[in-house]
């Protein structure tokens, strides 16, 4: 018996392939892996995206080219229309010269929408052959409207990024000129530095001439717009000059009840004379207002009155910019589109006095600027004084100046640019974590008395008396002062200045604790450790506490005599922070009348004088080196 081989030959000697089971088909041949498929798809997507982008770009360019061609045809149609008009009709309705053309039109061609702007100007040619010269020249041209220049501007509505199509032509009258009974109006627009403002928008209106005038034009590269052959009229040409992103300047009607004597009345044009008028505009600015208290905490819903110094009326004086606004709940308000000017800022909400401002007021707002203005507020009192101290050479505020105010038994000295946390009453008791009620505190050791009457006012800190003897020591820890930002404590001051000798030399001592987490309270003395205390009034606080947000003080009272107690009636840690007013101090709760004021600063001549205080007074002192 012959053996059968796995592959049997077919007729013709060719081997015969055996069928392959489906489950093993993938194991034979050069199959494509999943990674290869992913790479192939990625390459295809990459090239497809590029081809698609190029296709979109081509479509867009074709659309732009089509819009340009159609717009150019439209502009040529408008010019052809102008060329076929009588010379007297070539002008814009309401313009100078007046005519039958519309200044602005909308048109559609081949499904594309366009805006058409037509401008017609009288041209005073110095080489005209009849009268010669120009309106302002010598000899004076008595017929300045030598010919008209027509400008057609076409802009595609759906493709505003494309430059407009601009075509111009001149229209010349037939025959000789005649002397004109009209005048000329020359308008100049400049900025805050006196530089020309090109392409400023100027609107001129006069309903009293025939036909009425109302048109818009733009200044040239020299900031000028010269309108010749314009009808005479007395104080009836209303002019407004502005530009996108700029302030505006304008004329006002004389004799109006609200402003009978405008600073810039409507322009007058007389026959065969030139009226020249100028306008000042510049880029607008932004002011970020903030209202905070003396601990830098936001105070919301405060009414603020902002008033510029530029006047638009005289007798009575009326100011161009007057804004009444209210800060939001977070104590902030942003004012936009403000013109460059010198602004005064006041608070209109009852219950507040301005204890300081950052920067010093008035606010000199520059064009195209962003200015932050912080108003530091204090509770309102019947009479107060805010003192501003400046350098005579630079006009800048002087921080660190000593300002002393005296009247009778009242005598206080404060330092410009410093804030303070002042507590004069502790009778509200313990248990207050955050310093909100100035008559309360956080805790004590049970051996202090904050309610009994004694040698000082009620609410002072004294040692508690038991069975006729004062207990010692008495320890009181303040509530937490939250400055709402990094703060540098400066020094600590307390009253009274002296204690009964029987209590000992250091019967009143303080320590300071600060942190940024409102949890870690380590009380330290002048050397930065917990083993020392501040025992000299006005001692500088160790800079280890700098750049911290939260602060507490600890008062320790001791006595060497059981029948005598020290006393603290006033504690005021001072500090510097971002909300503090440079070159300023604030004295609230003053008596009405004259006070003696002394201001001194190292290296400068001191100031001494009297200040009459009635209501909320502001006094500025300028010191010279």
MIZAZA-562210 format. One line per field, with one value per residue (C-alpha): residue number from 0; x, y, z. Coordinates in steps of 0.5 Angstrom, whole numbers, plus 500, padded with zeros to 3 digits. Each point is the difference from the previous one (the first is absolute). Layout:
N
nr: (NUM,...)
c1: (X,...)
c2: (Y,...)
c3: (Z,...)
***
This chain:
625
nr: (0,1,2,3,4,5,6,7,8,9,10,11,12,13,14,15,16,17,18,19,20,21,22,23,24,25,26,27,28,29,30,31,32,33,34,35,36,37,38,39,40,41,42,43,44,45,46,47,48,49,50,51,52,53,54,55,56,57,58,59,60,61,62,63,64,65,66,67,68,69,70,71,72,73,74,75,76,77,78,79,80,81,82,83,84,85,86,87,88,89,90,91,92,93,94,95,96,97,98,99,100,101,102,103,104,105,106,107,108,109,110,111,112,113,114,115,116,117,118,119,120,121,122,123,124,125,126,127,128,129,130,131,132,133,134,135,136,137,138,139,140,141,142,143,144,145,146,147,148,149,150,151,152,153,154,155,156,157,158,159,160,161,162,163,164,165,166,167,168,169,170,171,172,173,174,175,176,177,178,179,180,181,182,183,184,185,186,187,188,189,190,191,192,193,194,195,196,197,198,199,200,201,202,203,204,205,206,207,208,209,210,211,212,213,214,215,216,217,218,219,220,221,222,223,224,225,226,227,228,229,230,231,232,233,234,235,236,237,238,239,240,241,242,243,244,245,246,247,248,249,250,251,252,253,254,255,256,257,258,259,260,261,262,263,264,265,266,267,268,269,270,271,272,273,274,275,276,277,278,279,280,281,282,283,284,285,286,287,288,289,290,291,292,293,294,295,296,297,298,299,300,301,302,303,304,305,306,307,308,309,310,311,312,313,314,315,316,317,318,319,320,321,322,323,324,325,326,327,328,329,330,331,332,333,334,335,336,337,338,339,340,341,342,343,344,345,346,347,348,349,350,351,352,353,354,355,356,357,358,359,360,361,362,363,364,365,366,367,368,369,370,371,372,373,374,375,376,377,378,379,380,381,382,383,384,385,386,387,388,389,390,391,392,393,394,395,396,397,398,399,400,401,402,403,404,405,406,407,408,409,410,411,412,413,414,415,416,417,418,419,420,421,422,423,424,425,426,427,428,429,430,431,432,433,434,435,436,437,438,439,440,441,442,443,444,445,446,447,448,449,450,451,452,453,454,455,456,457,458,459,460,461,462,463,464,465,466,467,468,469,470,471,472,473,474,475,476,477,478,479,480,481,482,483,484,485,486,487,488,489,490,491,492,493,494,495,496,497,498,499,500,501,502,503,504,505,506,507,508,509,510,511,512,513,514,515,516,517,518,519,520,521,522,523,524,525,526,527,528,529,530,531,532,533,534,535,536,537,538,539,540,541,542,543,544,545,546,547,548,549,550,551,552,553,554,555,556,557,558,559,560,561,562,563,564,565,566,567,568,569,570,571,572,573,574,575,576,577,578,579,580,581,582,583,584,585,586,587,588,589,590,591,592,593,594,595,596,597,598,599,600,601,602,603,604,605,606,607,608,609,610,611,612,613,614,615,616,617,618,619,620,621,622,623,624)
c1: (500,503,500,496,504,497,500,498,502,494,500,506,504,498,499,493,499,496,494,502,496,497,503,507,499,504,506,502,502,502,494,500,500,496,506,501,492,501,506,497,493,504,504,494,497,506,500,493,500,505,496,494,503,503,493,497,505,499,493,501,504,496,494,504,503,492,498,506,498,493,501,505,494,495,505,501,492,500,505,497,493,504,503,493,497,500,505,496,497,507,500,497,493,501,508,504,499,493,497,496,505,499,506,499,496,500,500,500,503,501,498,505,498,504,500,501,503,500,504,500,504,501,507,504,505,506,501,493,499,495,501,507,502,497,495,506,505,502,496,494,496,493,497,504,495,504,498,497,504,496,502,496,502,497,501,498,495,502,507,502,507,501,503,494,500,501,499,500,499,500,494,501,495,499,501,503,500,496,502,496,496,502,506,504,501,507,499,507,500,506,501,502,507,498,502,495,495,499,494,496,492,497,492,498,493,496,492,499,504,496,501,501,507,502,506,506,507,507,506,506,507,501,494,497,493,499,493,499,494,496,494,500,497,501,501,496,506,500,506,502,507,502,503,499,504,500,497,495,500,494,497,494,494,500,494,498,497,504,507,498,508,503,508,500,493,498,504,499,501,501,500,507,503,503,498,505,498,504,498,504,499,505,499,496,502,497,500,499,497,501,497,503,500,506,502,500,493,496,494,494,494,503,498,506,500,505,501,505,503,498,494,495,496,502,496,497,506,498,505,501,501,495,499,496,501,500,505,498,499,508,501,502,498,503,499,502,500,503,503,507,498,502,494,498,497,495,496,492,498,498,504,507,506,506,506,504,501,505,503,499,494,499,501,504,497,504,498,500,501,498,500,498,497,499,495,502,494,499,493,497,501,497,507,507,506,504,507,504,508,503,507,501,505,496,493,501,497,505,498,503,499,498,493,498,493,499,494,499,501,500,507,501,506,499,505,498,500,498,494,498,496,497,496,498,494,500,494,496,503,504,498,501,505,500,501,493,497,506,497,501,506,502,502,503,503,494,505,498,494,498,493,501,501,507,505,499,494,495,502,508,504,502,502,494,499,498,499,504,506,501,502,506,501,494,501,495,501,496,496,503,501,499,504,498,507,507,502,506,499,504,499,496,497,496,497,501,507,502,497,500,507,498,498,507,505,497,493,497,503,497,502,498,498,499,499,496,496,496,502,507,501,507,500,507,504,505,505,496,499,495,504,500,495,499,500,502,494,501,505,501,497,505,500,499,493,500,496,495,492,498,502,498,503,501,500,503,499,504,501,505,495,493,497,501,499,503,495,499,495,502,504,502,505,502,501,502,496,498,493,504,500,506,502,493,498,493,497,493,495,503,497,497,505,507,506,507,504,507,503,507,505,507,504,494,498,494,493,497,493,493,494,493,496,492,497,505,506,506,507,506,507,506,506,507,507)
c2: (500,507,505,507,506,506,504,496,502,502,499,503,499,506,499,501,505,497,504,505,500,507,500,500,504,506,496,500,505,508,502,508,501,505,505,500,502,506,503,499,504,505,502,500,505,504,501,500,506,504,499,502,506,502,499,505,505,500,500,506,504,499,503,506,501,499,505,505,500,501,505,504,499,503,506,501,501,505,504,500,502,506,502,500,505,507,504,503,493,497,500,496,502,504,501,505,501,497,496,494,494,496,500,493,494,493,496,493,497,492,498,505,506,506,507,506,506,506,507,506,506,507,501,506,500,505,500,501,505,505,503,497,498,496,502,501,503,506,502,497,496,503,494,494,494,499,493,494,494,493,494,494,495,493,494,493,499,493,501,506,498,501,507,505,501,508,504,507,505,508,504,506,506,503,507,506,500,505,503,496,503,493,499,495,495,498,494,497,494,499,495,501,502,505,495,499,495,497,497,503,500,506,502,506,502,507,499,508,501,498,494,497,498,493,496,496,501,498,504,499,498,507,499,505,501,506,502,505,504,498,505,505,499,503,495,494,496,494,496,493,497,493,494,492,499,507,506,505,507,505,506,502,505,506,503,493,499,495,503,508,501,494,501,498,502,498,503,506,501,507,502,500,498,494,497,496,495,495,493,496,493,494,492,499,497,495,501,494,503,496,502,497,502,501,493,499,496,501,505,499,504,507,505,504,507,501,507,502,507,502,505,500,506,506,504,495,496,493,494,496,493,499,493,497,493,494,495,493,495,499,507,501,504,500,507,500,505,505,506,503,505,502,496,502,494,500,495,501,495,502,497,501,504,500,498,500,499,496,504,507,504,503,494,502,495,499,498,493,498,495,503,497,505,497,504,498,502,501,500,507,506,507,503,497,502,496,503,499,501,501,501,507,498,494,501,493,497,500,494,500,507,502,503,503,503,504,504,501,493,497,498,494,499,495,498,500,494,495,497,498,495,504,497,504,496,493,500,496,494,494,494,504,497,505,508,502,503,505,499,493,495,493,497,502,496,502,505,506,505,504,502,504,507,502,506,499,500,494,494,501,494,499,494,497,502,494,502,506,498,500,493,499,499,502,498,502,497,505,497,499,506,498,504,496,501,500,505,503,501,506,502,500,505,500,505,503,502,498,495,501,499,495,495,499,502,496,499,500,496,498,494,499,494,500,495,498,494,503,494,500,506,500,507,503,506,505,495,495,495,498,502,508,505,507,505,506,504,501,494,498,493,495,499,492,502,503,498,497,500,499,503,500,503,498,505,497,505,499,503,500,503,497,506,503,498,502,502,500,505,500,495,502,495,504,497,501,496,501,504,505,507,503,507,500,500,500,503,498,503,507,506,505,506,502,495,501,496,498,496,497,496,498,505,504,507,499,503,503,504,500,496,501,494,500,493,496,504,499,504,499,501,501,499,503,497)
c3: (500,498,505,499,500,504,493,494,493,495,493,497,506,503,508,503,506,506,502,507,506,501,507,498,494,503,501,493,495,502,503,503,507,504,501,493,499,505,497,493,502,504,493,496,505,500,493,499,506,496,493,503,503,494,497,505,499,492,501,505,495,494,504,502,493,498,505,498,492,502,505,494,495,505,502,492,499,506,497,493,503,503,494,496,506,499,504,505,502,501,508,506,502,507,498,497,495,500,494,499,502,506,505,502,496,500,493,498,494,498,507,504,504,500,504,495,503,496,502,496,502,497,498,500,495,501,492,498,494,502,507,502,507,505,506,505,495,497,496,503,495,500,497,503,498,493,499,504,502,500,504,500,505,499,506,500,506,501,499,504,501,493,498,497,493,499,493,499,495,499,497,497,499,493,499,504,508,504,507,505,506,504,505,502,506,502,505,504,504,505,506,507,498,494,495,494,500,493,497,506,499,499,500,498,501,498,500,499,493,493,499,507,501,503,498,503,497,502,502,495,503,503,504,496,496,496,498,495,497,506,501,505,507,507,505,497,497,505,500,503,499,502,498,502,507,501,504,497,499,498,500,504,498,504,504,502,507,503,497,498,499,497,500,492,497,493,495,496,492,497,493,496,507,503,507,503,506,503,504,505,500,502,502,506,506,506,507,505,507,506,507,506,508,504,500,493,500,494,502,495,497,501,496,496,497,494,497,495,499,493,500,494,503,504,505,502,500,497,499,494,504,506,502,506,501,506,501,500,506,499,501,493,493,494,496,492,495,504,497,502,506,507,504,507,504,505,504,500,505,507,505,497,500,496,504,494,493,495,496,503,497,496,495,494,495,493,494,498,507,506,507,506,505,507,505,508,504,507,504,499,506,500,499,498,496,495,499,493,500,494,498,497,494,498,502,503,506,506,504,507,502,507,500,507,502,506,503,508,503,493,498,495,495,494,494,493,496,506,503,507,503,506,506,506,503,502,504,495,503,497,495,493,495,495,501,498,507,503,507,500,500,499,507,507,506,505,504,496,501,493,503,507,501,502,499,493,495,501,495,501,502,507,505,504,507,505,507,500,496,493,497,495,495,495,493,494,493,495,494,493,496,492,496,494,497,501,506,503,508,502,507,506,504,506,505,506,499,507,506,507,503,505,494,498,494,495,502,493,495,493,495,493,496,492,495,493,502,506,504,503,505,503,504,500,502,497,499,496,506,505,506,499,500,498,506,497,496,493,499,493,499,498,492,501,500,493,494,504,500,507,506,508,506,507,506,506,507,506,507,505,505,502,501,493,493,493,495,492,497,493,495,493,496,494,493,493,494,493,502,504,498,498,503,504,507,502,507,501,506,501,503,495,500,499,501,500,495,500,494,500,496,500,496,498,503,505,500,505,500,501,497,501,500,499,497,496,498,496,501,495,503,495,503,497,501)
***
